[in-house]
């Protein structure tokens, strides 16, 4: 029997070539093997933000955190360098937004620990920019 019959648009599902049935995923969602690098990166950003929030207390600004793969292009106020993160100031309808760019950060880091440390520094630097303070005032371990 052919995969599709002449004159019909209906496709017949075939088994995999060894006759054991359709293939499924190798690991199910609760297994750590199913976590992608993108999910881990999101967790690094959330961990850094929650650590800063617990340090700052009430002084922590109302801010949204976002992760994008790559920056869209240089902003008019930036140099020609590829940014690792950006702050978008608050407007009347939305709070300030801090965006961390995943691919440039992963490119500059040599391992998982370096990615986590670099993300923590980027988030600290951006929040410090919103508050108008030096990053060392928010995180004494900044840049180490």
N, C-alpha and C positions, 0 to 999 in steps of 0.2 A: 504494500500500500504506500503510495507516495504521500509526502507531507501535506499536500493540498490536492484536492480533487479538481479536475478540470471543470470549469464552469461554476465553481463555488468559491467564495472568498473565505470560507471557514478553514482555519489551520488545525490540523490534528496534532495534539501534543505527543511528543515522542519521549520515550525513556532514554536515559543516558546509554551509551553504547555497550555497557556490560550487562544491561538488563536489570539493574538493581533499583531502579526508580529514579525520580527526580532528585537532583542534588540540593542540599540545603546549606546553610551557613556552617562554618567550621566551629564557631563558638557562639554561644547565645549572649544576649546583651548584659546579663549580670557579671559575666566573666571579664576580667581586666583586659584580656586580649582584644575585646571589641572596642575599647576606647581609642579614639583617634588622637593624633597629635594636636588637632584643632581643639578637641575637648579638653585635653591636658593644658593647653595654652590658656583657654578660658578659665580654667581652675586657678592657674597662676595669677591671672589678673584679679579674680575675685578674692583670692587669699591675700594678695598685697593690699587691696582696697579695704578689706575687713580688718587687717592688722593696723592700717593707718587710722581707720575709723575708731578702733578701740583705743589707740594712742591719743588721738585728738579729742575725743569725746564730743561735746556740743559744738566745738569750733569747726567740726568737719562740715564742709559746704554741701549743699544739695547738688548732687552731680550724678550723671548717668555714665556708666562705663560701657565701652563698646570695643569689639575686636574686629578688625578688617584684615584681609589678607595682605593687601598692598595699598599704599597711598594713591589717590587718584591723580595727583599732580602737585607741584609745589604751590603752596599758598603765596599770595602776593607779599606777605611779610617774611617769608622764609628764604633761606639761601638755597643754592642749587643742590645741597646734600639731601640724601634720602632720609626723611624723618622716621624715627622709631615710634613716636607718639605725637598727638596733637591735642590741644585744648580748644574747644569751640565755646566761646562765651555764652552765657545765659541770654535768652531773649525774653520777650514778654510772655510767650506761650510755652517755652520749654526751658528746663534747667540747663546748666552748663554740661558739656559732654566732653569726656576724655576718651580718645580713641588710641588704642595701641595696635600697631601694625605687626602682624604675626611673621610674615616672611622676612622682612628686614631684620627683625630681632633674632629669628632662628639662624639667619645667615651670619650674624655677628657673634653668636655664641658657639662654643665648641662642644657643649654637652648639656644634658638636662638640668644639672645644677646651675650652670651658667645662664641658661634661659630663665630659670626662676629668679635668679639674682638680678639679672638685667631687667626683667619685667618689674620687679619690686622697685628698682631704682627709677625706672621710667614713670611708674605710677606716683612715686613719692615726689619726683621732680614736677610733674604736671599739677598735682594737688598743691604743692608749695607755690607754684605760679598762680593758682587761683586764689590762695590765701594771701599772697604777697609776702611770703617769708622765705628764708633760705631752706633748702631741703634738709640740711643738717639739724635744723630746729625740730623738724617733724620726726626724723629718723636718725639717731646718732650713728648708726652703722651705714649711712648712705655712702655709696661709692666704694665699699670695701669688698 
